[in-house]
Amino acid sequence: MCEVCAIFGAGEHWSDFGRQRNERFPFEDIQHYRDERRRRIDILNDLLVPLVLRVSDWDGETLALEDAKGRLKLAPSLGDVWQQIEALSGTVVDPLADAFYRRRADA
């Protein structure tokens, strides 16, 4: 994908779409896609409080993860986020495990 499409925020990963897009007019609902992306980032940030990590949008196409030391890792898609979280936190993260959410509740 070229940078122009990335700036418009029509990513190609399945998690970037809250609903099926119209292939003839893929940018028709651009604000919807951007709102959904912001919502996912907010949820991730809530989950990452105990790990002292923060996620932000990077160019509408990639997620940027940063720790308290200012180290930065980029994740092209939601599926790549977990590996980068582990790299920054030094902790094995399983987002489907109850222990992950208990840690969040204790924070």
C-alpha positions as CSV (number, residue, x, y, z in Angstrom):
1,M,0.0,0.0,0.0
2,C,1.3,3.4,-0.8
3,E,1.6,6.2,1.8
4,V,-1.3,8.2,0.3
5,C,-3.7,5.3,1.0
6,A,-2.2,4.9,4.5
7,I,-2.8,8.5,5.3
8,F,-6.4,8.1,4.3
9,G,-6.6,5.3,6.9
10,A,-8.0,2.5,4.8
11,G,-5.8,-0.3,6.1
12,E,-5.8,-3.8,4.7
13,H,-5.8,-5.8,8.0
14,W,-9.2,-7.3,8.8
15,S,-9.2,-5.6,12.2
16,D,-9.2,-2.2,10.5
17,F,-12.7,-2.7,9.3
18,G,-15.7,-2.4,11.7
19,R,-17.9,-3.6,8.8
20,Q,-17.5,-4.7,5.3
21,R,-16.3,-1.9,3.0
22,N,-17.5,-1.1,-0.4
23,E,-14.7,-2.1,-2.8
24,R,-15.8,0.4,-5.4
25,F,-15.5,3.3,-3.0
26,P,-13.1,2.1,-0.2
27,F,-12.7,5.6,1.3
28,E,-16.4,6.4,1.4
29,D,-16.6,5.8,5.2
30,I,-13.2,7.1,6.2
31,Q,-14.4,8.8,9.3
32,H,-16.0,5.6,10.5
33,Y,-12.7,3.7,10.0
34,R,-10.8,6.4,11.9
35,D,-13.3,6.4,14.8
36,E,-13.1,2.6,15.0
37,R,-9.3,2.8,15.0
38,R,-9.3,5.4,17.8
39,R,-11.7,3.2,19.8
40,R,-9.4,0.2,19.5
41,I,-6.4,2.3,20.6
42,D,-8.3,3.5,23.6
43,I,-9.2,-0.1,24.6
44,L,-5.6,-1.1,24.2
45,N,-4.4,1.8,26.3
46,D,-6.8,0.8,29.1
47,L,-5.5,-2.8,29.0
48,L,-1.8,-1.7,29.0
49,V,-1.9,0.5,32.1
50,P,-0.4,-2.2,34.4
51,L,2.5,-2.7,31.9
52,V,3.1,1.1,31.8
53,L,2.9,1.1,28.0
54,R,1.0,3.5,25.7
55,V,-0.3,2.9,22.2
56,S,-0.8,5.7,19.7
57,D,-1.7,6.0,16.0
58,W,1.2,6.4,13.7
59,D,0.3,7.7,10.2
60,G,-3.2,6.1,10.3
61,E,-1.7,2.8,9.3
62,T,0.6,1.5,12.1
63,L,0.3,1.4,15.9
64,A,3.2,2.9,17.9
65,L,3.9,1.4,21.3
66,E,6.0,3.3,23.8
67,D,7.2,2.5,27.3
68,A,8.1,4.8,30.2
69,K,11.7,4.9,29.1
70,G,10.7,6.3,25.7
71,R,11.5,3.2,23.7
72,L,9.3,2.8,20.7
73,K,8.1,-0.2,18.7
74,L,5.9,-0.2,15.7
75,A,3.1,-2.7,15.0
76,P,1.6,-2.8,11.5
77,S,-1.6,-4.4,12.7
78,L,-3.6,-5.3,15.8
79,G,-2.2,-8.9,15.5
80,D,1.4,-7.6,15.7
81,V,0.7,-5.5,18.8
82,W,1.1,-8.4,21.3
83,Q,4.6,-9.3,20.2
84,Q,5.7,-5.7,20.5
85,I,4.1,-5.4,23.9
86,E,6.1,-8.4,25.0
87,A,9.3,-6.9,23.6
88,L,8.9,-3.7,25.5
89,S,7.5,-5.0,28.7
90,G,9.7,-8.1,29.0
91,T,6.5,-10.0,30.0
92,V,4.7,-12.8,28.2
93,V,1.3,-11.4,27.3
94,D,-1.7,-13.6,26.5
95,P,-4.7,-11.3,25.9
96,L,-7.1,-14.3,26.2
97,A,-5.8,-15.3,29.6
98,D,-7.8,-14.4,32.7
99,A,-4.5,-13.5,34.5
100,F,-4.0,-10.7,31.9
101,Y,-7.3,-9.1,33.0
102,R,-6.8,-9.7,36.7
103,R,-3.5,-7.8,36.4
104,R,-5.5,-4.9,34.9
105,A,-8.0,-5.0,37.7
106,D,-5.2,-4.8,40.3
107,A,-3.7,-1.7,38.7
